[in-house]
Amino acid sequence: MSDGHDAEWWRSAVIYQVYPRSFADGNGDGTGDLAGVRQRLGHLRDLGVDAIWFTPWYRSPLADGGYDVEDYRAIDPAFGTLTEAEALIAEARELGLRTIVDVVPNHVSDRHPWFRAALAAGPGSPERDRFWFRAGRGARGDEMPTRWVSDFQGSTWTRTTNPDGTPGEWYLHLFTPEQPDLNWDHPDVRREHEEILRFWFDRGVAGVRIDSAALPVKDPALPEVPEAWGPGEHPHLDRDGLHDIYRSWRAVADSYDEPRVLVGEIWLPDARRFARYLRGDEMHTAFNFDFMTRPWDAKELRESIRTTLEAHAPVGAPPTWVLSNHDVTRPVTRYGREDSSFDFAAKRFGTPTDLAVGGRRARAAALLTGALPGALYLYQGDELGLPEVELPVEAIQDPMHFRSGGVDPGRDGCRVPLPWARTGSSYGFGPDGGAAPWLPQPDGWGDLSVEAQEDDPVSMLALYRRMLAVRRSEPGLRDGDLVWLDAVAGAPVPARALAFARGDVACVVNLGPDPVPLPQDADLLLHSGDPATRPTSVLTDTAAWVRW
């Protein structure tokens, strides 16, 4: 873990994502909570991470897993209390673990006091100016103000009802109707979010992850999305006005004796536009989703690594690497499919997968991402090699499933509560005999539990622990530049393999059919196969770290 006094700890940190609802259930009601996290902090310390990122734990109706925030200054009762959150932040820090929380600037819950006030106040009121209320088109106003399409599929406008029961104005929501978009041209919106940052920074939070960071600012004219649009021309994506907001947030973050960190969730295809968010007075880092969506293909992954490093270099920001999160099909499943890339629009029920192949590739991918320069994010359960769970339709709660008309299986398959024990009514997720977990765990889930893997040297958990320990101890893996290798052990690197060095440590990943020889005089630091063996070559779908 990083030095507690290192002001730039975030440049090479390993950050573990906790989805509170599914991590650990401390009170036995079937829902993960802060008490459960506090009981399991030792697991994260032993794993070797530097920080914990929590998806939203605020008061919320949970229409979208907590990303519909009702009150940023209160913990949702399903998870605990503000006092517990403060204790968790302090206890984690005592173990060398910093805390990052989620902030969702694009929208709030439809139960937020501001939105309730806006509905009650009616058309033309100052309360409605904090959102995007508009009259409908057409003679009777029954057509949506724009034809913008939601990221969750379907429309982006919902019509209100006036107090007298007649149809009213429409309001904008880029996500679900329960998530009305805020108007960032309004000073109240800007002031409130800066106060939210200070509220959590004052409680010891080390940074914030900014959800959907390229969306909050809209073109006030609300034009349609053009068929072809240039940089900064999209009406609700990557607007230039965003940068003033994040510069003001950076000033808040930098005002603390230990500067806080801003991490953006930014999905942009244009690397140059992406890099603008990482200038020295804006965000510190941003999620790199391109790598996560690429297939298990050497050319594709190398291209993603190359373009990512090139995008970050001009602004001096460290890249981030992530294999999955609470929205994305888990690597063990994804990498075992014929199409091992990821696309939200392509998710379907019943997609065949070979978990043995996927598991081997996920182990190799862990070593690949762990050797790359920058920060590394781990999603809870990936260190256990958990597969995606195809849930019965009646158990699914994710709005993406319903808004797709039932075609998309949704994101709940990667949110199934973690197994901590081999046996028990919830495999240790909650106390034995407690309420059933909020999502059903599959039979045999205990075979992948922390308890089952704890003392197994071949387990995914053992591999992650070794990988993070070596990553922390090797100077080249902390701050060395990446240099691509053309040859290993005197032989050219095959087209379907990746090989690079950082300092005196080389990483070799074989994505092709032919073994890649290792230098016999090299010090083998780690490989993704059986640790009891000393391979002379890197086999198909495996990886190795060696010191030259």
BAPASE-211217 format. One record per residue (C-alpha): residue in three letters; z, x, y; residue number from 1. Coordinates in Angstrom, 3 decimals, decimal comma, always signed. Layout:
BEGIN
   r       pz       px       py   k
 ALA        Z        X        Y NUM
...
END
This chain:
BEGIN
   r       pz       px       py   k
 MET   +0,000   +0,000   +0,000   1
 SER   -0,589   +1,070   +3,564   2
 ASP   +1,949   +2,801   +5,776   3
 GLY   +4,015   +0,145   +7,528   4
 HIS   +3,577   +1,970  +10,841   5
 ASP   -0,187   +2,452  +10,577   6
 ALA   -1,690   +0,568  +13,538   7
 GLU   -5,124   +0,617  +11,885   8
 TRP   -3,932   -0,462   +8,442   9
 TRP   -6,604   -3,186   +8,441  10
 ARG   -9,487   -0,701   +8,325  11
 SER   -9,009   +0,031   +4,607  12
 ALA   -6,525   -2,654   +3,565  13
 VAL   -6,496   -4,632   +0,339  14
 ILE   -5,828   -8,245   +1,304  15
 TYR   -4,921  -10,892   -1,268  16
 GLN   -5,896  -14,493   -0,605  17
 VAL   -3,291  -17,115   -1,468  18
 TYR   -4,370  -20,744   -1,749  19
 PRO   -0,831  -22,153   -1,480  20
 ARG   -1,502  -25,401   -3,297  21
 SER   -2,484  -23,510   -6,459  22
 PHE   -0,505  -20,248   -6,440  23
 ALA   +2,989  -21,178   -7,671  24
 ASP   +5,069  -24,371   -7,645  25
 GLY   +8,695  -23,643   -6,790  26
 ASN  +10,116  -27,169   -6,773  27
 GLY   +8,299  -28,690   -9,747  28
 ASP   +6,371  -31,425   -7,944  29
 GLY   +2,990  -30,187   -9,201  30
 THR   +1,884  -28,645   -5,898  31
 GLY   +2,127  -24,957   -5,060  32
 ASP   +4,486  -24,179   -2,212  33
 LEU   +6,106  -21,415   -0,174  34
 ALA   +9,098  -21,329   -2,503  35
 GLY   +6,715  -20,494   -5,334  36
 VAL   +5,077  -17,720   -3,332  37
 ARG   +8,464  -16,220   -2,477  38
 GLN   +9,350  -16,166   -6,176  39
 ARG   +6,115  -14,328   -7,011  40
 LEU   +5,975  -11,726   -4,230  41
 GLY   +6,814   -9,055   -6,788  42
 HIS   +3,499   -9,684   -8,507  43
 LEU   +1,629   -8,896   -5,301  44
 ARG   +3,735   -5,801   -4,647  45
 ASP   +3,098   -4,539   -8,182  46
 LEU   -0,599   -5,326   -7,901  47
 GLY   -0,766   -2,926   -4,963  48
 VAL   -2,113   -5,026   -2,092  49
 ASP   -1,365   -4,470   +1,596  50
 ALA   -1,422   -7,987   +2,997  51
 ILE   -1,480  -11,652   +2,041  52
 TRP   -3,874  -14,103   +3,646  53
 PHE   -2,757  -17,721   +3,408  54
 THR   -5,245  -20,544   +3,679  55
 PRO   -3,841  -23,284   +5,958  56
 TRP   -0,216  -24,173   +5,251  57
 TYR   +0,163  -26,404   +8,315  58
 ARG   +0,931  -30,128   +8,426  59
 SER   -2,241  -31,844   +7,252  60
 PRO   -3,445  -35,011   +5,492  61
 LEU   -5,278  -32,568   +3,156  62
 ALA   -8,598  -34,354   +3,483  63
 ASP  -10,197  -30,898   +3,183  64
 GLY   -7,573  -28,740   +1,530  65
 GLY   -5,601  -28,198   +4,739  66
 TYR   -8,549  -27,272   +6,950  67
 ASP   -7,911  -30,578   +8,707  68
 VAL   -4,867  -29,485  +10,732  69
 GLU   -2,541  -32,090  +12,225  70
 ASP   +0,103  -29,717  +13,645  71
 TYR   -0,184  -25,913  +13,806  72
 ARG   +3,521  -25,496  +14,544  73
 ALA   +4,744  -27,270  +11,412  74
 ILE   +4,401  -26,423   +7,729  75
 ASP   +3,089  -29,266   +5,619  76
 PRO   +6,022  -30,839   +3,741  77
 ALA   +4,120  -30,369   +0,463  78
 PHE   +4,448  -26,606   +1,000  79
 GLY   +7,886  -26,324   +2,610  80
 THR   +9,299  -25,799   +6,081  81
 LEU   +8,799  -23,535   +9,065  82
 THR  +12,097  -21,832   +8,211  83
 GLU  +10,732  -21,014   +4,742  84
 ALA   +7,520  -19,646   +6,242  85
 GLU   +9,508  -17,364   +8,541  86
 ALA  +11,591  -16,162   +5,571  87
 LEU   +8,440  -15,561   +3,516  88
 ILE   +6,846  -13,494   +6,300  89
 ALA   +9,988  -11,371   +6,572  90
 GLU  +10,494  -10,950   +2,812  91
 ALA   +6,883   -9,971   +2,302  92
 ARG   +7,102   -7,368   +5,042  93
 GLU  +10,192   -5,860   +3,400  94
 LEU   +7,999   -5,307   +0,340  95
 GLY   +5,277   -3,677   +2,452  96
 LEU   +3,111   -6,804   +2,580  97
 ARG   +1,780   -8,097   +5,878  98
 THR   +0,872  -11,755   +6,419  99
 ILE   -2,365  -13,223   +7,770 100
 VAL   -2,673  -16,943   +8,510 101
 ASP   -5,690  -19,177   +8,952 102
 VAL   -6,692  -20,672  +12,295 103
 VAL   -9,373  -23,370  +12,366 104
 PRO  -10,779  -23,539  +15,919 105
 ASN  -13,813  -25,740  +15,303 106
 HIS  -11,923  -28,944  +14,594 107
 VAL   -8,577  -30,651  +13,989 108
 SER   -7,457  -33,536  +11,796 109
 ASP   -8,268  -37,070  +12,854 110
 ARG   -4,485  -37,539  +12,776 111
 HIS   -3,924  -34,837  +15,371 112
 PRO   -2,093  -36,270  +18,426 113
 TRP   -5,029  -35,387  +20,668 114
 PHE   -7,520  -37,341  +18,594 115
 ARG   -5,220  -40,332  +18,224 116
 ALA   -4,783  -40,346  +21,979 117
 ALA   -8,545  -40,103  +22,456 118
 LEU   -9,174  -43,118  +20,235 119
 ALA   -6,480  -45,135  +22,000 120
 ALA   -7,651  -44,206  +25,504 121
 GLY  -11,215  -45,383  +25,029 122
 PRO  -14,611  -44,395  +26,446 123
 GLY  -14,725  -42,329  +29,608 124
 SER  -11,084  -41,247  +29,361 125
 PRO   -9,888  -37,655  +29,968 126
 GLU   -8,386  -37,669  +26,469 127
 ARG  -11,858  -37,946  +24,953 128
 ASP  -13,092  -34,913  +26,882 129
 ARG  -11,304  -32,627  +24,392 130
 PHE  -13,773  -33,794  +21,714 131
 TRP  -17,460  -34,736  +21,541 132
 PHE  -17,621  -38,487  +22,057 133
 ARG  -21,062  -39,875  +22,856 134
 ALA  -22,787  -43,223  +23,067 135
 GLY  -25,233  -43,884  +20,279 136
 ARG  -28,985  -43,969  +20,654 137
 GLY  -31,100  -47,064  +20,501 138
 ALA  -30,821  -50,376  +22,290 139
 ARG  -27,498  -51,234  +20,662 140
 GLY  -26,206  -47,672  +20,361 141
 ASP  -26,199  -47,890  +16,587 142
 GLU  -28,158  -44,674  +16,030 143
 MET  -26,348  -41,316  +15,800 144
 PRO  -26,491  -39,170  +18,961 145
 THR  -28,160  -36,321  +17,028 146
 ARG  -29,611  -35,737  +13,582 147
 TRP  -27,485  -32,651  +12,926 148
 VAL  -26,695  -32,155   +9,232 149
 SER  -23,169  -31,401   +8,053 150
 ASP  -22,253  -28,241   +6,139 151
 PHE  -20,661  -30,719   +3,731 152
 GLN  -23,940  -32,649   +3,464 153
 GLY  -24,521  -35,998   +5,144 154
 SER  -24,185  -36,989   +8,785 155
 THR  -22,186  -35,266  +11,509 156
 TRP  -21,306  -38,374  +13,538 157
 THR  -18,965  -41,298  +12,926 158
 ARG  -18,852  -44,422  +15,047 159
 THR  -15,540  -45,671  +16,402 160
 THR  -14,417  -49,258  +16,816 161
 ASN  -13,247  -50,526  +20,176 162
 PRO   -9,876  -52,328  +20,519 163
 ASP  -11,723  -55,666  +20,673 164
 GLY  -13,416  -54,937  +17,337 165
 THR  -16,851  -54,166  +18,743 166
 PRO  -18,705  -50,946  +17,766 167
 GLY  -17,778  -48,065  +20,044 168
 GLU  -18,789  -44,497  +20,755 169
 TRP  -19,605  -41,887  +18,144 170
 TYR  -17,703  -38,617  +17,639 171
 LEU  -19,003  -35,305  +16,283 172
 HIS  -17,715  -33,677  +13,096 173
 LEU  -19,649  -30,778  +11,578 174
 PHE  -17,543  -31,221   +8,441 175
 THR  -15,898  -34,458   +7,237 176
 PRO  -15,178  -37,500   +9,452 177
 GLU  -11,502  -36,555   +9,142 178
 GLN  -12,262  -33,303  +11,030 179
 PRO  -13,411  -34,118  +14,591 180
 ASP  -14,901  -31,162  +16,447 181
 LEU  -13,109  -29,843  +19,515 182
 ASN  -14,840  -29,328  +22,857 183
 TRP  -14,320  -25,650  +23,678 184
 ASP  -15,545  -26,180  +27,227 185
 HIS  -12,213  -27,915  +27,883 186
 PRO   -9,398  -25,697  +29,236 187
 ASP   -6,751  -27,522  +27,186 188
 VAL   -8,498  -26,479  +23,980 189
 ARG   -8,625  -22,816  +24,983 190
 ARG   -5,046  -22,743  +26,243 191
 GLU   -3,663  -24,504  +23,162 192
 HIS   -5,244  -22,054  +20,733 193
 GLU   -3,940  -19,029  +22,617 194
 GLU   -0,485  -20,573  +22,429 195
 ILE   -0,933  -21,150  +18,687 196
 LEU   -1,760  -17,472  +18,240 197
 ARG   +1,387  -16,453  +20,123 198
 PHE   +3,489  -18,937  +18,137 199
 TRP   +2,617  -17,243  +14,848 200
 PHE   +2,413  -13,695  +16,157 201
 ASP   +5,954  -14,134  +17,505 202
 ARG   +7,052  -14,990  +13,957 203
 GLY   +5,798  -11,709  +12,574 204
 VAL   +2,324  -12,668  +11,398 205
 ALA   +0,115   -9,543  +11,383 206
 GLY   -3,145  -11,331  +12,102 207
 VAL   -5,270  -14,449  +11,843 208
 ARG   -8,344  -15,286   +9,852 209
 ILE  -10,660  -17,408  +12,011 210
 ASP  -12,321  -20,180  +10,031 211
 SER  -15,990  -21,005  +10,715 212
 ALA  -15,823  -18,610  +13,649 213
 ALA  -19,478  -18,993  +14,683 214
 LEU  -19,313  -22,781  +15,120 215
 PRO  -16,826  -23,901  +17,828 216
 VAL  -19,060  -23,674  +20,931 217
 LYS  -21,820  -26,271  +21,326 218
 ASP  -24,705  -26,688  +23,731 219
 PRO  -23,259  -29,413  +25,999 220
 ALA  -26,646  -31,145  +26,116 221
 LEU  -26,393  -31,664  +22,327 222
 PRO  -30,109  -31,128  +21,634 223
 GLU  -31,598  -31,381  +18,175 224
 VAL  -31,814  -28,218  +16,087 225
 PRO  -35,284  -26,771  +16,758 226
 GLU  -37,575  -26,024  +13,850 227
 ALA  -37,656  -22,389  +14,953 228
 TRP  -34,784  -21,022  +16,990 229
 GLY  -34,107  -17,581  +18,367 230
 PRO  -30,853  -15,688  +18,956 231
 GLY  -28,311  -17,873  +20,721 232
 GLU  -30,635  -20,908  +20,761 233
 HIS  -29,036  -22,952  +17,977 234
 PRO  -27,108  -25,875  +19,512 235
 HIS  -23,943  -25,410  +17,434 236
 LEU  -24,142  -22,000  +15,731 237
 ASP  -23,578  -18,506  +17,151 238
 ARG  -23,547  -19,613  +20,776 239
 ASP  -23,100  -16,789  +23,292 240
 GLY  -20,067  -18,532  +24,801 241
 LEU  -18,050  -17,745  +21,689 242
 HIS  -17,587  -14,136  +22,737 243
 ASP  -15,527  -15,010  +25,813 244
 ILE  -13,161  -16,959  +23,567 245
 TYR  -12,657  -14,110  +21,129 246
 ARG  -12,228  -11,586  +23,919 247
 SER   -9,367  -13,692  +25,222 248
 TRP   -7,885  -13,891  +21,722 249
 ARG   -8,171  -10,120  +21,373 250
 ALA   -6,214   -9,707  +24,621 251
 VAL   -3,437  -11,837  +23,116 252
 ALA   -3,500   -9,832  +19,870 253
 ASP   -3,420   -6,499  +21,713 254
 SER   -0,470   -7,536  +23,869 255
 TYR   +1,984   -6,989  +20,988 256
 ASP   +3,721   -3,667  +20,323 257
 GLU   +2,120   -3,738  +16,880 258
 PRO   -1,322   -5,137  +17,727 259
 ARG   -2,296   -8,158  +15,672 260
 VAL   -5,593   -8,400  +13,825 261
 LEU   -8,458  -10,892  +14,181 262
 VAL  -10,620  -11,502  +11,099 263
 GLY  -13,647  -13,748  +11,454 264
 GLU  -15,330  -15,966   +8,892 265
 ILE  -18,904  -15,519  +10,057 266
 TRP  -21,957  -16,640   +8,101 267
 LEU  -24,987  -15,257   +9,983 268
 PRO  -28,268  -13,907   +8,599 269
 ASP  -28,921  -11,725  +11,669 270
 ALA  -27,012   -8,454  +11,269 271
 ARG  -27,257   -7,628  +14,953 272
 ARG  -25,819  -10,978  +16,018 273
 PHE  -23,098  -10,565  +13,380 274
 ALA  -22,109   -7,166  +14,779 275
 ARG  -21,614   -8,580  +18,292 276
 TYR  -18,428  -10,284  +17,099 277
 LEU  -17,030   -6,881  +16,085 278
 ARG  -17,299   -5,113  +19,404 279
 GLY  -14,194   -3,239  +20,488 280
 ASP  -12,760   -6,079  +22,549 281
 GLU  -13,437   -8,916  +20,089 282
 MET  -12,643   -9,229  +16,373 283
 HIS  -11,388   -6,342  +14,277 284
 THR  -13,253   -7,301  +11,085 285
 ALA  -15,349  -10,131   +9,669 286
 PHE  -16,012  -11,406   +6,191 287
 ASN  -19,113  -10,045   +4,507 288
 PHE  -20,489  -12,988   +2,548 289
 ASP  -23,906  -11,497   +1,876 290
 PHE  -22,563   -9,246   -0,870 291
 MET  -20,725  -12,134   -2,552 292
 THR  -23,850  -14,270   -2,776 293
 ARG  -26,110  -11,591   -4,292 294
 PRO  -27,018  -11,609   -8,004 295
 TRP  -25,914   -8,935  -10,474 296
 ASP  -28,896   -6,738   -9,672 297
 ALA  -28,813   -3,102   -8,569 298
 LYS  -31,555   -3,429   -5,975 299
 GLU  -29,994   -6,543   -4,445 300
 LEU  -26,473   -5,108   -4,294 301
 ARG  -27,625   -1,778   -2,920 302
 GLU  -29,576   -3,566   -0,202 303
 SER  -26,511   -5,633   +0,685 304
 ILE  -24,316   -2,524   +0,875 305
 ARG  -26,877   -0,677   +2,973 306
 THR  -27,452   -3,482   +5,484 307
 THR  -23,715   -4,195   +5,750 308
 LEU  -22,880   -0,585   +6,559 309
 GLU  -25,753   -0,392   +9,046 310
 ALA  -24,617   -3,583  +10,807 311
 HIS  -21,066   -2,315  +11,249 312
 ALA  -21,876   +1,274  +12,223 313
 PRO  -22,923   +0,675  +15,868 314
 VAL  -19,631   -1,036  +16,728 315
 GLY  -17,396   +1,213  +14,634 316
 ALA  -15,912   -1,710  +12,709 317
 PRO  -15,022   -1,435   +9,012 318
 PRO  -16,931   -3,707   +6,656 319
 THR  -15,149   -6,060   +4,284 320
 TRP  -15,961   -6,731   +0,647 321
 VAL  -15,140   -9,837   -1,316 322
 LEU  -16,246  -11,152   -4,704 323
 SER  -14,977  -14,721   -4,305 324
 ASN  -12,689  -17,075   -2,430 325
 HIS  -11,413  -20,655   -2,588 326
 ASP  -14,940  -22,010   -1,960 327
 VAL  -17,026  -19,929   -4,356 328
 THR  -17,641  -19,922   -8,127 329
 ARG  -15,415  -17,282   -9,726 330
 PRO  -17,082  -13,940  -10,649 331
 VAL  -16,387  -14,116  -14,384 332
 THR  -18,378  -17,344  -14,531 333
 ARG  -20,975  -16,533  -11,882 334
 TYR  -21,941  -13,153  -13,312 335
 GLY  -22,379  -14,650  -16,777 336
 ARG  -25,149  -16,986  -15,678 337
 GLU  -28,897  -16,512  -15,786 338
 ASP  -28,878  -16,866  -12,000 339
 SER  -25,825  -14,838  -10,999 340
 SER  -26,275  -15,327   -7,258 341
 PHE  -24,347  -17,953   -5,317 342
 ASP  -25,664  -20,782   -3,182 343
 PHE  -23,622  -23,867   -2,255 344
 ALA  -26,698  -26,078   -2,510 345
 ALA  -27,450  -24,932   -6,066 346
 LYS  -24,100  -25,774   -7,699 347
 ARG  -24,471  -28,172  -10,627 348
 PHE  -22,432  -29,465  -13,557 349
 GLY  -23,068  -27,966  -16,979 350
 THR  -24,603  -24,656  -15,897 351
 PRO  -24,517  -22,370  -18,979 352
 THR  -22,535  -19,162  -18,689 353
 ASP  -21,688  -16,275  -21,020 354
 LEU  -18,061  -15,445  -20,228 355
 ALA  -18,126  -12,227  -22,248 356
 VAL  -21,004  -10,885  -20,160 357
 GLY  -19,496  -12,295  -16,991 358
 GLY  -16,162  -10,680  -17,764 359
 ARG  -17,695   -7,223  -18,279 360
 ARG  -19,648   -7,530  -15,059 361
 ALA  -16,621   -8,780  -13,122 362
 ARG  -14,655   -5,716  -14,255 363
 ALA  -17,475   -3,427  -13,120 364
 ALA  -17,795   -5,349   -9,843 365
 ALA  -14,092   -4,798   -9,187 366
 LEU  -14,622   -1,027   -9,362 367
 LEU  -17,783   -1,270   -7,274 368
 THR  -16,145   -3,177   -4,418 369
 GLY  -12,956   -1,132   -4,693 370
 ALA  -14,902   +2,076   -4,077 371
 LEU  -16,758   +0,863   -1,000 372
 PRO  -15,599   +1,853   +2,505 373
 GLY  -13,651   -0,723   +4,477 374
 ALA  -11,297   -3,562   +3,588 375
 LEU  -11,180   -5,329   +0,233 376
 TYR  -10,280   -9,000   -0,234 377
 LEU   -9,068  -10,376   -3,576 378
 TYR   -8,883  -14,083   -4,328 379
 GLN   -5,870  -15,213   -6,313 380
 GLY   -6,595  -15,241  -10,037 381
 ASP   -9,521  -12,847   -9,927 382
 GLU   -7,084  -10,108  -10,911 383
 LEU   -6,519  -12,177  -14,082 384
 GLY  -10,220  -12,663  -14,769 385
 LEU   -9,922  -16,439  -14,485 386
 PRO  -13,183  -18,314  -15,047 387
 GLU  -14,394  -21,307  -13,059 388
 VAL  -13,052  -24,525  -14,568 389
 GLU  -15,404  -27,469  -14,953 390
 LEU  -13,019  -30,311  -14,229 391
 PRO  -13,388  -33,896  -15,397 392
 VAL  -14,957  -35,963  -12,646 393
 GLU  -11,881  -38,131  -12,267 394
 ALA   -9,767  -35,071  -11,406 395
 ILE  -12,012  -33,723   -8,624 396
 GLN  -10,649  -34,036   -5,094 397
 ASP  -13,023  -31,841   -3,080 398
 PRO  -15,010  -33,782   -0,435 399
 MET  -18,116  -31,662   -1,123 400
 HIS  -18,397  -33,395   -4,503 401
 PHE  -18,251  -36,890   -3,060 402
 ARG  -20,493  -36,230   -0,067 403
 SER  -23,154  -34,878   -2,463 404
 GLY  -23,251  -38,193   -4,277 405
 GLY  -21,541  -36,607   -7,277 406
 VAL  -24,225  -33,950   -7,856 407
 ASP  -22,176  -30,954   -6,659 408
 PRO  -19,138  -30,223   -8,872 409
 GLY  -17,316  -29,148   -5,710 410
 ARG  -14,966  -26,249   -5,166 411
 ASP  -11,924  -27,377   -7,136 412
 GLY  -13,002  -25,385  -10,197 413
 CYS  -11,816  -22,149   -8,552 414
 ARG   -8,642  -23,823   -7,242 415
 VAL   -7,033  -24,696  -10,580 416
 PRO   -3,337  -23,653  -10,471 417
 LEU   -2,629  -20,139  -11,720 418
 PRO   -1,164  -19,426  -15,158 419
 TRP   +1,942  -17,233  -15,028 420
 ALA   +3,255  -17,729  -18,577 421
 ARG   +1,707  -17,939  -22,048 422
 THR   +3,278  -21,328  -22,742 423
 GLY   +4,953  -24,219  -21,002 424
 SER   +3,867  -27,509  -19,518 425
 SER   +2,066  -25,777  -16,628 426
 TYR   +1,847  -22,208  -18,037 427
 GLY   +4,527  -21,108  -15,592 428
 PHE   +2,829  -22,500  -12,490 429
 GLY   +5,890  -24,690  -12,036 430
 PRO   +9,185  -25,086  -13,878 431
 ASP   +8,763  -26,236  -17,452 432
 GLY   +8,930  -29,998  -17,618 433
 GLY   +8,039  -30,430  -13,942 434
 ALA   +5,276  -32,650  -12,636 435
 ALA   +1,753  -32,014  -13,870 436
 PRO   -0,210  -29,601  -11,639 437
 TRP   -2,281  -31,254   -8,929 438
 LEU   -5,429  -30,107  -10,755 439
 PRO   -5,431  -30,016  -14,574 440
 GLN   -5,290  -26,624  -16,270 441
 PRO   -7,555  -26,155  -19,317 442
 ASP   -6,253  -25,615  -22,823 443
 GLY   -5,563  -21,954  -23,532 444
 TRP   -4,989  -21,155  -19,839 445
 GLY   -1,835  -19,284  -20,881 446
 ASP   -3,917  -16,666  -22,697 447
 LEU   -5,055  -15,477  -19,252 448
 SER   -1,596  -15,603  -17,690 449
 VAL   +0,235  -12,780  -15,954 450
 GLU   +2,698  -12,710  -18,852 451
 ALA   -0,110  -12,380  -21,424 452
 GLN   -1,769   -9,539  -19,490 453
 GLU   +1,333   -7,745  -18,209 454
 ASP   +1,583   -5,186  -20,999 455
 ASP   -2,023   -5,217  -22,203 456
 PRO   -3,724   -1,982  -21,067 457
 VAL   -7,176   -3,521  -21,584 458
 SER   -6,499   -6,614  -19,482 459
 MET   -8,142   -7,451  -16,174 460
 LEU   -4,710   -7,297  -14,532 461
 ALA   -4,159   -3,751  -15,809 462
 LEU   -7,590   -2,724  -14,516 463
 TYR   -6,888   -4,113  -11,034 464
 ARG   -3,506   -2,405  -10,873 465
 ARG   -5,005   +0,953  -11,893 466
 MET   -7,944   +0,509   -9,542 467
 LEU   -5,776   -0,248   -6,517 468
 ALA   -3,419   +2,625   -7,319 469
 VAL   -6,271   +5,141   -7,539 470
 ARG   -7,885   +3,699   -4,417 471
 ARG   -4,642   +4,213   -2,534 472
 SER   -4,052   +7,753   -3,797 473
 GLU   -7,538   +9,225   -3,316 474
 PRO   -8,268  +10,345   +0,277 475
 GLY  -12,019   +9,976   -0,248 476
 LEU  -11,589   +6,313   -1,131 477
 ARG   -9,486   +5,695   +1,951 478
 ASP  -11,646   +7,199   +4,662 479
 GLY  -14,659   +8,954   +3,156 480
 ASP  -18,192   +8,049   +4,204 481
 LEU  -20,529   +6,619   +1,568 482
 VAL  -23,306   +8,938   +0,367 483
 TRP  -25,849   +7,615   -2,130 484
 LEU  -26,458   +9,877   -5,128 485
 ASP  -29,955  +10,469   -6,486 486
 ALA  -28,742  +12,151   -9,658 487
 VAL  -25,675  +12,164  -11,925 488
 ALA  -25,029  +14,812  -14,604 489
 GLY  -28,374  +16,402  -13,762 490
 ALA  -30,328  +13,231  -14,512 491
 PRO  -31,894  +10,868  -11,952 492
 VAL  -29,941   +7,675  -11,306 493
 PRO  -31,892   +4,836  -12,970 494
 ALA  -33,340   +2,108  -10,773 495
 ARG  -30,947   -0,404  -12,335 496
 ALA  -27,823   +1,616  -11,578 497
 LEU  -25,818   +2,403   -8,449 498
 ALA  -24,221   +5,763   -7,738 499
 PHE  -22,522   +6,948   -4,579 500
 ALA  -19,826   +9,351   -3,495 501
 ARG  -16,992   +9,083   -1,014 502
 GLY  -15,391  +12,441   -0,464 503
 ASP  -14,987  +14,051   -3,870 504
 VAL  -14,971  +10,712   -5,745 505
 ALA  -18,157   +9,241   -7,196 506
 CYS  -18,666   +5,655   -8,334 507
 VAL  -21,330   +4,897  -10,949 508
 VAL  -22,202   +1,306  -11,872 509
 ASN  -24,738   +0,548  -14,582 510
 LEU  -26,512   -2,799  -14,272 511
 GLY  -29,345   -1,845  -16,636 512
 PRO  -29,862   -1,381  -20,392 513
 ASP  -29,796   +2,421  -20,641 514
 PRO  -26,575   +4,488  -20,554 515
 VAL  -26,035   +6,644  -17,459 516
 PRO  -24,599  +10,058  -18,478 517
 LEU  -21,412  +11,303  -16,827 518
 PRO  -20,855  +14,981  -16,022 519
 GLN  -18,753  +16,388  -18,846 520
 ASP  -16,712  +18,623  -16,576 521
 ALA  -15,837  +15,828  -14,147 522
 ASP  -12,354  +14,341  -13,903 523
 LEU  -12,644  +10,718  -15,047 524
 LEU  -10,374   +8,735  -12,752 525
 LEU  -11,102   +5,210  -13,983 526
 HIS  -13,632   +3,171  -15,886 527
 SER  -14,016   -0,519  -16,510 528
 GLY  -13,984   -0,282  -20,301 529
 ASP  -11,133   +0,389  -22,728 530
 PRO   -8,771   +2,853  -21,008 531
 ALA   -7,925   +4,440  -24,367 532
 THR  -11,456   +5,829  -24,585 533
 ARG  -13,106   +8,637  -22,623 534
 PRO  -16,771   +7,605  -22,237 535
 THR  -19,443  +10,258  -21,906 536
 SER  -21,751   +7,781  -20,193 537
 VAL  -21,600   +4,542  -18,241 538
 LEU  -22,805   +1,735  -20,484 539
 THR  -24,493   -1,537  -19,538 540
 ASP  -22,428   -3,687  -17,147 541
 THR  -19,679   -1,113  -16,758 542
 ALA  -18,540   +1,228  -13,985 543
 ALA  -16,689   +4,527  -13,648 544
 TRP  -14,989   +6,591  -10,956 545
 VAL  -15,089  +10,380  -11,358 546
 ARG  -13,924  +13,275   -9,229 547
 TRP  -16,647  +15,895   -8,798 548
END
